[in-house]
C-alpha cells in the first residue's frame, strides 16, 4: 500500500464525493455499506467520533476537516438526518455502484490501479492494530477474530508508524498552549470568547455551553449549576462572565452565549463552527473543541499518574486503567507519552520515575556494585534494583556468571570472583 500516493489522491479530491468516500474507508475504516448509510447525526465533531450501529470509530483530524468542509458545501442539504455522501449534482444519496466507481476512478487516476475500498479498510485495520493492539483494531473496525486472521494471518506485523488516534490521544504543544492562552486573553468579551473560556477553564462540553442560561450562573458563589452537578469557577472566569453580563444588559434572551449576528441561541454545531473560526483567526485552525477538551483531560490524567507514582514508586498499565477509568489502549498511550517526554522510564514491571531507572548498559555495573556492598546478590535483589521481572533478573545473573563477572557457589546467591574483589573494591570506591 503506497500511503504517500493515497495522501496525494486525498489532497486532489478535497471537495468532492470521491475524496469523502476514500477518507471514510482509509482514515475511518468504514465498509462500503456503512459509507452509503452514514448520516450527519452519526458524526460527532465535538467528541471526535463516528457512531455506527455496532461500534464507535475515532474521528481522525484529516477526516474531520474534510467532513466539515463537505458539510458546509452541502448547505441546507446537510440536515442531521441526511446522508453524508451525496451527489454534487442531484444532492441525493449515491448508489453502491456509484460509490465504488467514484473511488475506483480516483484511485486509478492517482496511480493506485488495482486498489479498492476494501483494501483501504484493510490498511486502516493494520494501522489500528499497530496503534492500539489487535483488540483495539477489532473494536474500532468491527471485525471478528476469524476475519482478522483471514486478512493478516497469525503472525502479521505492521511495518508503518502511521498513528490512529484514540479518543484522548491528542497532544497540544507548548507553543499551541501559549497561543491559546493569548487568544483567550484577547477575547474576554463576545460569545466566542466567553464560550472559549467556559470550555477551557470550566471544562464545559459544547452542548452545556450552548444551553447555559444566566439562571444557572451564581457569580456571588462562583458556581455553575448544571442539573446533576455544580462546577466551581476560577476568578478569571467569574470576571469574564461579569463583564459579559454587564455588556448584555439590554438583551432579554437568558442564554449566556448567543449568535453574534442574531443574538439568538445557537446549536452545538454552530458553537463549534464559531469557536473554530475564532481559533483559525488566531493561528490555531487545527484545534477543535473536542481536541482541546481531550488535551485538558490528558493533563489531568498526567497529574493523577504523577501523584500515584510519587506514592507507590511505580505504575503499570493495569493500575492506570483502574485509577483513571480509561481503556487499556488509552492508559497505555498516557504512559507512553510520559515515557517519551522523559518523565517516566519503562521497565518490565511498569513505569517508574526516570531518575530511578538504571540504563541497560549499566545493569552489570549496578549488579556488581551491589554484590560488592553486600558480599553477594540474589535474583529478588536484582529485580528490585533494576525494576525488572524475575525472568530478566535470572537471565542477567546467568549471563554475568557465564562471563566470569560473578560466581555461583551452589545456592541462589552470586558472588564477586575472588581474584577481582580487591580490584573491583578499588574501582567502586573511586567511582562513588
N, C-alpha and C positions, 0 to 999 in steps of 0.2 A: 504494500500500500504506500504510494507516494504521497505523503501527507502535505508536503510543500505544494504539490500540484493541486491538491484539494483546496488548500487555503487560497491559492491563486484563483481557482474557479469560484469560490465563495465571494472573493473580492470583486470578481467580474459580474456577479449576479446579486448585488446587494439589495436591489429594489424590485425583484421580480419573483413570481411564484417558484421558479426553479431553485433560486437561492434559499428560500424559506424551506422548501422540501428537503434540500440537501443538508441544511443545518439541523433540521429536526431529526434526520436519520443519523448524521455523523456526530453532531455535538450533543444530542439528547437521546440517541439510541431508540427512536420510535420506529415501529414497523409501519408498512405502507397503510394498513387499515387504521392504525392509530393516528397517522398523519391526516388521513381523509376525515376521520371523525372528530378531530380536535377542534374545540370551541374556545372562544376567548375567556369564558368564565373558568376554564381549567388552567389558565396561565396566570400565576400569581407572581407579579413582578416584585411586590414588597417582600414576600417570603422567599423569593427566588426559587420557585419550583413549579413543575407541571404536574397536575394531579390527574392520573389516569384511573380507570376502574379498578385496576389490580395493584397499583403502586404509585409512589411519588418520585419524580425524577428531578434532581438538582438542575436548576436553570443556569446554564453557562453564560458568562458575561457577553461573549460574542453573539450567542443566540438571543439573549435578552435585548441587546441593542438593535439587532436586525428585526426582531418581532415588534419592538416599539416603533421603529420607522415604518414597518409594514402596516401596523395598526393605524398610524397617523395617515398613511396614504389611502387607507380604506375609507376614512371619514365616517359618515353615518352608518355605513355598512358594517362597521366593526362593533356590532352590539354584543353584549355579554353572551347571548345565545347563538351568535353567528359563528360559522365555521372560519377557522384561521386561514386555510388555503382556499382562495377564491380565484376565479378567472379575472384578469385585469379588464377584459372587455365586457363580460356579462355580469360581473360581480356575483356569480353563482358558484357553488362548490364544484370542484373538479371531480371527474370520474377516476377510478383506479387506473384505467389505461392511460388517461391524460397525465396523471401524476408520474407514472413510470416513464412515459415518453418524454416529459419535460426534464426529468432527472437524467435520463439516458442521453438526450441531446446535449445538455450542459456538460456532462462528463466526457462524452465523445469529443466535443469541440475543444475541451480543455486538455486533451491528450490522455484521458483515462479510459480508453476503449476497453470494453470488457468488464468494467467495474459497475456494479448495480447497487440499488438501495440496500439490499440485504448484506452486501459486502461492507458498506459504510456502517451499518448497525453492528456487524461483527467486529469491526475495528473499534467502535465505541466500547464494546464489551471488553476487548483486550485492554484498553486504556483504563477502564474502570477497575479491572482486576489488578492492574499494577498499582493504582492509586490506593485502593482500599481492601484488596484481597478478593478471593473468589466469592465469599459471602456477600460483600458489597456489590460486586458486579451482578450477581444473581438477583439481588434485591432491586437495584435501580433499572435493570433491563427486563426483569420479569421472566427470565429463563429458568428452567429446571436443571438439575444435575446432569441428566442424560443429554440434554441439548448442549450443555457446557462441554461435556466430554466429546460429543459428536463434532462440535465446531473446532475444538482446540486440542483434543487428545488429553491423555492423563498427565503428561509432563510438560505441557506447553509453557514457555516463558514469554514475557512481554518485553521486547528489547527497547522500546521507545519510552522516553521520560515525559511524554505529554501528560499533564496532570488534570484529572477530573476533580473538580471541587465538590466537597460535601456541603451540607447546609451551613456550616460555620467555619469554613477554612479560608475565607478571605482575609487578607492581611493589608493593613493600611500603613504605608511607610511613614517615617518621621516627618518627611517633607510634606506629605499629604496632610498629616495630622496638624502640623503647624499652619498650613494654608487654610485648613478647615476652621481652626480657631480664629484666624484673622478674618475669615469670611463671616463668622458669627459675630465678631465684634463690630464689623462694618454694617451688619444687617440686624440691628436690635429692634427696628421698627418695621411694620408691614407684615402681611400674612406669611410670606415665605420665610422671613427672618424669624418670626415667632415660632412657626412650625419647626424650623431647624433647631431652635433652642429646646423646644419640647421633646424633639426626637433625641438629641444628643445629651442633654443634661437632665431630662426627666425619664428617658428610656421609654417613651410612649410609642405605640405602633401607629401606623398611618390611619387606620380606622378609628383609633382612640382620639387622635388629633382632629380628624375631620368632624367628629361628632361632639367634641368637647364644648360645653357651654359655660358661661360665667357663673352659673349657679353651682357648678361643680368645683369652682376655684375659691378657696379660702385663703386670701392673701394675708390676713392677720396671723393665721396659724401656719401659713406656708405649706398648704396641703391641697392636693387634687383628689377629689373623691370620685372614683371610677367604679361605681357599682360594688363589686365584691372586694375591692382593695383600695387603699389610700396610698398616694405617692407623696413622699416628703420632697419639698423643693429646696434647692440651694438658694442663697441670697441673690445671686445674679439672675436666676430665672424669675424670682419674685419681682425684681426690679424691672425686668423686661415686660412682664405681664402688667405691672402697674402702669408703665409708660404706654403700653398698647391700650389698656382700658381707658386711660385719660384721653388718648388720641381718638378713640371710638365713641366719645361721649354723645355725639349726635346720631348714632346709628342704633336702631331698635333691635336688630337681629341678635339673639342671645349667644350665637356661636362665637367662639374665641377666634377662629381662623375662617376668613371669608375669601371668596374670589375677588381679587383686586378690581376687576373690571365691572362687576355687577353688585358687589357687596352682598352676595348671597352665599348660602352654604355650599360646600363643594364635596365631591365624592372622593374616596381614597385614590382613585385613578387620577383625578385632576390634581389632587395634592401631590402625588408622586411626580407628575409632569411639572408642576410649579417648582418643586424642590430641585428637580433635575436641571431646570432652566437656570435657577439661581446658582447652583454649583457649577454649571457649564460656564456661566459668565465670569466666574471667579477661578477658572483654570482647573476645575475638578469635575470635568464632564464624564469621567469614567467611574465616578462614585454614584451609588444609588442608596436610597433609604435602607433597603434590606441589607446591603453590604455594610453600611455604617453601623447599623444595629448589630450585625454579626461581629464586626470588629470590636465594638464596645463589650459585647458578651465574651469575646475571646479574652480581652484584657481582664475581665472579672474572673474568668477561669484560670488565667495565669496567676493572678493573686492568690486564688484558693490553693493552687498547686504549690506555690511558694510557701504558704503557711503550713501546709501539710508536710512538706519536705523538711522545713525547719523543726517541726515537732517530732517527726519519725525518722528522719535521716535519709529516706528513700521513698520512691513511689513506683508502682507497677501500673501497667495499663488497666488491669482489672480494678485496682484501687481507685484509679482516676475515673473509671466508669461509674463505680459505686458512689464516689464522693460528689461528682459533678452531674450525675444523671444523664450522661451522654451515651451515644452508641460507641462500640469498641473502635470503629474506624475513626470517629471524631476525636475520641480521647487519645488515640494514637497520634493523630495529626497535632494535637495540642503539645504532647510531649516531644514530638519530633521538632516542632518549631522552637521549643526551648532548648533542645539539644543543638540545633543548628545555630542558634544565637549565642551559644557558648555558656548559657546559664546552667544547664544540666549536662551530665555526661551519661551516656548509655552504657549499661553493664548487662551481664547475663542475668542479673537478679532485679533489673529495673533501672530507674534513673536516680542518680544521686547528684548532689552539688558538684559542679565541675571542679572546684578546688580540692575536693576529696578524692578525685579519681587518680589512679596511678596509670600513666600511659603504658600501653602494651610493651613498648620497647624497654621499659624499666621494670617489668614484672620480676625478672630474675634477680636484679639488684635488690629490689624490695624484699623478696623472699630470703635472700642470703643475709641481709641485714637483720631480719627477724630471727633467723637461725643463729646468728652471731650473738644477738642480745640474750636470747633465752637458752641457747645451747642446742636447740632443736626446733623443728617446725612441723606442724601437722596439717592435714587436709582442712579441717574446720578453720584453723587459723588463716590459712591461705584464702579460704572463701571470704572470711571477714576482712582481711587485709586488702584484697583486690576487688571485693564486691562481685565475685563470680560464683557460678554454680559448682556443685560438688564434682561433676564430671570434668569441668575445665581445670579445677584445682588439682584433681588427681592426675590428669594428663600432664600438667605443667611440672609437678613434682617428679613424675616418672621420667619426663624428658630431661630434667636437670640432673636426676640420678644417673640416667644412662650416659649423660655427657660428662660425668665426673664432677659436677658442681656441688652435688650433695651425695651423701652416702646413707644407706639403709642398714640397720642392724637387726633385721628380722622382726621389727614391730612396725607400728604405724607412724613412727617418727622418722624424720630425716635430719641428718646432722651435717655440719661442715666437715669437709675432708680434713683429717688431722694435719696433713702436710701444709694445708692452706690456711689453717685457723689463725696463726700469728700474722701472716701476710694480710689476710682479709681484715683482721682486727685493726691493723695499722691504717689500711685503706679507709675503713669505716670511720675511725676517729678523725682522720684528716678531712673527710668529706662532710662531717657534721657541721 
